[in-house]
Amino acid sequence: MEIEKIENKKMTESESFTQSDSNVKQVVDFALEAGRILLKNGGEIFRVEETITRICQHFGVEHVDIFTLSHGIFVSAENEKGDVYTRVKHIPLSGAHLGIVAEVNELSRQIAEGKVTIAEAKEYLAKIDHTPPSRARAQVLGAGMGAACFGFLMGATLSESFVTFFIGCFVYLWVLLAKRCHLSKIIINIVGGIFITLCAIVTRQIFPSVLLRLDGMIIGAIMPLIPGMAFTNAIRDIADSDFLSGTVRMMDALMVFVYIAVGVGIVLITYNNITGGFIL
């Protein structure tokens, strides 16, 4: 009888340990997935770490350490028995989707308030992750409007802003096509800069009677290519003392500026040589 009691006790402890260990893994995997979605869609480093910590603590995982970079998350959690469970997730640098970031933030608040179970939260998070992007038509029109408005704010005339609207639409069509073909960011931005400058030059040649400055059209048209959010997040990360992540994001944004400048410069230098220096 005593032997049976001892064996039953061992089996109970083993089952308890397995359930505890399984719970820790389940919670950490879910929290890491939430962090991945945030980081992938433009969330700041502090937001990712705060969300993972909030989720883990609400579901009973008190001992959790998080190390987040601009392209990776390291999470280590400890269960009641002192066993450590560690996960690493690589997240390539990509574009931003603030709608998804807002949805994950709202989900984490509902979790902290105890309104959803982990099973419900997993299902909702999967739906968030598969949120479709905005329609291509809306993105193209938005790029055109942004190009025209920024150009006007930076000193372009109404006629130049009108032309910039169409150039911005055309260049973003190129961006969408290039992303669908999985082209390199280098190619996308260099060719984009070339395309913008060529369009501006051709437009001025077609309408010689209208005063159209190249700089007035080019400055606004390059705005759809500018990684403004990535640059802002880099500054925010550096301000929060996340120097490594901030530096990586800053370098990524600055290199995009260089690619655009190379594309614009190639066309302007060629046109300058052909026309004997008369480019304005």
Residue, then its C-alpha position, 0 to 999 in steps of 0.5 A: m500500500e505504501i509503495e502504491k501511495i508513493e508511486n501515485k504521489k510521484m505520478t501526481e507530481s509528474e503530471s503537475f510538473t508536465q502541466s505547469d511546464s506545458n502552461v509556461k510554454q503555451v503562454v510564452d509561445f503566445a506572447l512571443e507571437a504577439g511580440r513578433i506581430l508588433l515588431k513586424n508591423g512597426g511597433e517600438i521596442f518598449r511596446v513589444e517588451e511591455t506587451i510580452t511581459r503583460i501577457c506572461q504575467h497575466f497568465g501566471v508566468e512571473h519570471v520572464d526575461i525579454f531581450t528585443l532587437s530590431h529584427g529579433i526577440f529573445v524570451s526566457a521564462e522559468n516555471e515553478k520547478g526552476d526549469v527555464y524555457t527559452r525561445v528565439k524568434h527572427i523577424p526580418l525588417s519590413g513595412a509598417h501597419l499601424g492598424i495591426v499594432a493598434e489591434v494587438n495593443e487592444l488585445s493585450r489590454q483585454i488580456a490584462e483585464g481578464k476579458v479573454t482566455i488564452a484560447e480566445a486570445k490565440e484565435y483573435l491574434a491569428k485573425i489580426d496576423h492575417t489582416p489584409p493590407s489596404r487595397a492597392r488603389a487606396q495605397v496608390l491614391g494615398a501616395g499621390m495625395g501625400a506626394a502632392c501635399f508634401g511638395f506643396l508644403m515644401g514650396a512647389t507651385l500648384s501646377e507642380s503639385f498637380v504633376t507630382f500627384f500623378i508621379g507619386c501614383f505611378v512610382y507607388l505602382w512600381v513599388l507595389l509591383a516590385k514588392r510582389c516580385h520580391l525585389s531588393k529594397i536597393i533596386i526598388n528605391i534606386v529605380g524609384g528615384i530614376f523613375i521620378t526624375l525621368c517623369a519630371i523631366v519628360t513632363r517639363q519637356i511636354f509642357p514647355s509653356v508651363l513653368l515647372r521646376l524639376d526640384g519642385m516636382i522631385i521633392g514631393a514625388i520622392m515622399p512615398l519612398i521615404p521611410g518616415m516611420a522607420f526613421t521616427n521609431a529609430i529616434r524613439d528607440i535611441a531615446d529609450s536607450d535601445f541603442l542597438s535597435g535604434t542604430v539598426r533602424m536608423m541605418d536602414a532608413l538612412m540607406v533608403f535615403v541614399y538609394i533614392a539619392v543615387g537614382v535621382g542623381i544618376v538621371l540628373i547628372t546624365y541630363n545635365n551632361i546632355t543639355g550642357g548644364f541647363i537642368l532647371 
